[in-house]
Amino acid sequence: MSASANDTIDLQAIFKKLLSKWWVFFITCALAIGGGVAYIKTTAKIYLVKTVVMMSEKDKSAMGSKEEFLKGSALMNNSSAIEDLIAQLVSVSNVTKTMQRLEFGIAYYERKDFLTQQKFEYPPFFVKLDTVAIQVFGLPIHVKVDREAGTYRVQAEAKHAQLYNVQKQIELEGFIADYKVDEVRKIGEPFVAEGLSFTIEFPEDRNYGNDKERYFTINSLDALVAEYRDKTTAGALSEESNIVEVMTTGEVTAKEKQYLNKLVETFIESELLRRQRKGRSTINFIDEQIGVVSDSLRKSQESVEKIRKQDGVFDVGQSVDVILNDRSRLEDERSQWVRKRQYCVSILSKLRTNTDYRNVPAPQSSGIDDAVLNSTVLELTKLSADLAAENMNTVKSNPKIVTMERRIRNLVGSLISTAEGLVEQADITIADLSKRLGTLNFRMNKMGRTEGSISSAALTSELTGDLYNYLMEKKYEASIAVASDQVDKYVIDIARNASGKPIKPAKKMVFGTALMLGLLLPLGFLLIRDFFNDSIENLDQLKRVSSIPVLATIPSSKRKRIMPDEPKSLLAESFRTARINLQYLNTGKQRQVVGFTSSTSGEGKTFCAVNLATVMALSGKSTIMVDADMRRPRLTETLGLTEENKGLSTYLIGEARLDEIIRKTDIQGMDMISAGPVPPNPLELVELPKMEELFIELRKRYDNIIVDASPMGLVSEYVIISRHTDVTLYVVRERYTKRGALRLINEMVKGKKMTDIDLLFNDVEQASGDGYGYYTK
């Protein structure tokens, strides 16, 4: 038979075996589905709540183009990537601010029939904590109300009760070991005990029956932040979209909606405050510059008035127009370099004394149009703001923070180097311009000291006045930008129940899993049991294990013997078939002496021998049974006879004659020889010449001789007894005989140490065999 054929037979056998255990699958599936129903009934329902937010990468501005000073509040326009904004939205700092604005510190619960539900909108009572006292948190505090007695009872118990400072909203390191509270108070009276201090209100419209268990828990801020941070997720609708979905899950949709709405509101408010701080920083810097310019303007004006009063000159002649034009140009250039130097000196001071660079003013605020310096300052302020946001969300050892800090240090170093270079260059340029202005002044002095002094002072006053007006204009623009500033982050959809039905427990998944377990668990058990089961399960398996022909299959039966008054029973028919196969399917061979053996005891060897002898005797053949199993004789008991002192063992040692050991049975035409007293050396007895003499004489007297011998798998007597038999019937019992037990007989047959042997398959379930009387070679 091919391997593929064997595989097919294996699969068929397995399928038949599983099909025969249909009731196991039915019971386990029913139990699993029942467990699924119980799980759904006793598990709190979890809902998905989400809100949709517009999260633009660029903020709206109230001012003009990028080419203008402040560039439409360009100093406040640090755009962030959507991913960074999402990280800020669901950051620990933002969730913490949100929780501080919500009243989630106390959670109320009711439990009935193994189902615990959180009561958010309609709690059974209201608890107000004493914020000064230290409270235990995180454990259920049970409350039982007796309105008739006007009292309420508080019970709480924990192995280790952690402590919480409600006022400071911090968890304390200490705890109370073996904590237990069980006290009664009058309704309206505050409850004060170790680790608990609160007042409790019981509304009149609440029903406090004993059918429900009611309790509340005190939640710490850190625990709430950790819980909601873990279950809050956010993501853009697509890679190029600025619209973000923010989601969370929970038992009470109203509570989760309140949380999401407040989370987004807090984030938008924080963004607006951040932008306004940036704007106010710019205005403060402009105010500093205006103060300096204002003082210079006052002094220049005073100088002009003083010269006019001293010399009586009130008009500047046209003789110095050319020199004044040159001087005006040089003064303007010198003024620009002075402002640039003042800015560089100011920024050097800030960079060397501060560690927070978010509010470093831009060069444009001083009228400096230096692209490299401007881009470096803007990059430094943006990176500093990002670093501050990241520090709120994670530890300082985070690789991302380390990288950002290193980048900031590089930018600061680069900016210091650039500013120092500009200061040095400004000093050189200012000195040169001053020298050139001195030359012009000298020329002007030649034309007239008074006229030159008045013109110089007037020009200085005019230039300073222009600068003052310029700064005032920019301050006005910045003030308008701050007052009218707004972020373009806004809520598109307020928080809502996303699916309208619970996401957990998912009924389809629960029942699908239950059904799968109901099928797989018994399937796995049966397959594993079959894998480790070494016994022969059916006729097909027996034929694969051994090439020895199967004479017949004997069905399972509660009867031990075939009764003469039931000749047509299934058991009688099976042994009748075995007799026919034995006598007629091997024509030409002597089959007078039939020996029975097996692998081990309990396989039905004696049962088969007795019943085959019975059908032979009922067919009219003179038959005798010989109990050659002198170690564990069972034949006398099976035939319902009493044990006597004479038998095969006494005959072989010469203490009894053959006629003395032959006994009649209740079946006409069937005699028997019992084993006799158990000898100490059965193997030596069967080797005696008397054994051969016995079978020679019995062949003369009887048509059929049935020998019930010892199992071959345990002792070796049958190898010697088989010299006197014509055929050996090796009994194999279904679901009992081990496959490895047939290895010995297979090797003996293969080595031709034993011939004329057939298998008799005993105790076969009717569905597992091919009927009775199947014979194959």
HUTARA-V409666 format. One line per field, one symbol per residue. ss: DSSP state (h for helix, s for strand, l for the rest). psi: psi as a letter, one per 30 degrees, with the letter a starting at -180 (. if undefined). burial: + if it has 24 or more other ideal C-beta (glycine too) atoms within 12 Angstrom, else -. Layout:
ss: ???
psi: ???
burial: ???
This chain:
ss: llhhhhhhhhhhhhhhhhhhlhhhhhhhhhhhhhhhhhhhhhlllsssssssssllllllllllllllhhhllhhhlllllhhhhhhhhllhhhhhhhhhhllllsssssssllsssslllllllssssllllsssslllssssssllllsssssssssssssssllllsssssssssssssssssllllsssllsssssslllllllllllssssssllhhhhhhhhhhhlssssllllllssssssssllhhhhhhhhhhhhhhhhhhhhhhhhhhhhhhhhhhhhhhhhhhhhhhhhhhhhhhhhhhhllllllhhhhhhhhhhhhhhhhhhhhhhhhhhhhhhhhhhhhlllllllllhhhhllllhhhhhhhhhhhhhhhhhhhhhhhlllllhhhhhhhhhhhhhhhhhhhhhhhhhhhhhhhhhhhhhhhhhhhhhhhhhlhhhhhhhhhhhhhhhhhhhhhhhhhhhhhhhhhhhhlllllssssssssllllllsllhhhhhhhhhhhhhhhhhhhhhhhhhhllslllhhhhhhhllllssssssllllllllllllllhhhhhhhhhhhhhhhllllllllssssssllllllhhhhhhhhhhhhhhllllssssslllllllhhhhlllllllllhhhhhlllllhhhhssslllllssssllllllllhhhhhllhhhhhhhhhhhhhllsssssllllllllhhhhhhhhllsssssssllllshhhhhhhhhhhhllllllsssssssslllllllllllsl
psi: kleeeeeeeeeeeeeeeeefhefeeeeeeeeeeeeeeeeeegkkkklkkllkkkikfkkllfablfflkfhhhffghjklleeeeeeeegleeeeeeeeffligfkkklkkkhgkkkkjefilflkkjkjfelklllgkkjkkkkjeefhlkkkkkkkejjllkjeefhkklflljkhkkkjlklkkfkkkkljgkjllkkjkfgkkhlgflkkllkkkleeeeeeefeegklkklelegkgkkkkllllejeeeeeeeeeeeeeeeeeeeeeeeeeeeeeeeeeeeeeeeeeeeeeeeeeeeeeeeeeefgkgkklffgeeeeeeeeeeeeeeeeeeeeeeeeeeeeeeefflfjgfgklleffggkijeeeeeeeeeeeeeeeeeeeefffllfgkeeeeeeeeeeeeeeeeeeeeeeeeeeeeeeeeeeeeeeeeeeeeeeeefjeeeeeeeeeeeeeeeeeeeeeeeeeeeeeeeeeeegkllgklkeklkljefflkfkkjeeeeeeeeeeefeeeeeeeeeeeeefjglkfleeeefeekgkkjelkjlkkfkflkkfgifgleeeeefeeeeeeeeffikfkkhejkkklaellgggeeeeeeeeeefeefggkkkkkjjgigeikfeeeefglkklfkaeeeefgggklefffkllafkkgjlljlfakjlfieeeefflffeeeeeeeeeeflekjkjjllkffelgefeeeffflekkjjkkkkgekkefffeeeeeeeeggfkliklkjjlhkkefflhakgkkl.
burial: ------------++-++-------+--++--++--+--++---++++++++++++++-+++++-----++++++++++++-+-++++++++++++++++--+-+++++++------++++--+++-+-+---+++++++++++++------+++++-+--++++++--+-+----+--+-+---+-+---+-+-++++-+-+---+-+---++++++++++++++-+++-++++++-----++++++++++++-++++++++++++++-+++-++++++++++-++-+++-++--++--+--++--+--------+---+--++--++-+++-+++++++++++++++-++-----++++++++++++-+--++-++++++++++++++++++----------++--+--++--++-++--++--+---+--+---+--++-++--+--+++++++++++++++--++-++--++-+++-++--+-+-+++-+-++++---++-+----+---++-+++--++--+---+----+++++++++-++-++++++++++---++-------++++++++++++++-+-----+++++++++++++++++++++++++++++-++++++++++++++++-++-+----++++++++--+-+--+++-+-+-+++++++++-+--+--++---++--++--+---++++++++++++-++++++++-+++++++++++++++--++-+++-++----+-++++++++++--++--++++--
